[in-house]
Amino acid sequence: MIGFSDLAREIEVRFKGIPSGWYETVMQPPFATNQRVLWGRGN
């Protein structure tokens, strides 16, 4: 999707508490529902 890689980079810059490898965690398995909390209010 156009612009997604820019968005993903910006997410990592703005939300320092997001764990490394978040993209692979939320994108696998493809087309499956995969709900994760990446950043909470307390971070």
N, C-alpha and C positions, 0 to 999 in steps of 0.2 A: 504494500500500500504506500502510495506516495506520501512522504513526510513522516512515516512511522519511525524510521531510524533517527531522525532529528528529535522527535518526541521522546524516544527511549533515552537518548543522551541527555536531554533536558531533565527528565525525571531523575536520573542519577545525579545530576548536578544540584538540583533543588532539594532533593530528599536524601540526605546523607545516611539515614538509618536503614535504607533499603538494602537487604543482603545481596552480596555479589552473586551472580548467577540467577538473579530473579527472572530474567527473560526466559531462560530455559525451563525454569520451574513452572512458570505460568503457561508456557506454550506447548508443553508435552503432557499427554499425548494430543496430537492434532485433532481439532474438531470436537474434543471432549469438554464437558463443563469442568472448569478447574478454578475454583474460588480460593483465593489466598489473600491474607492481609499483608501488604507489603510495608505499610507505614501506618502507625497509629498516632493518635494525638499525643501520647506520652513520649514519642521519639524525639 
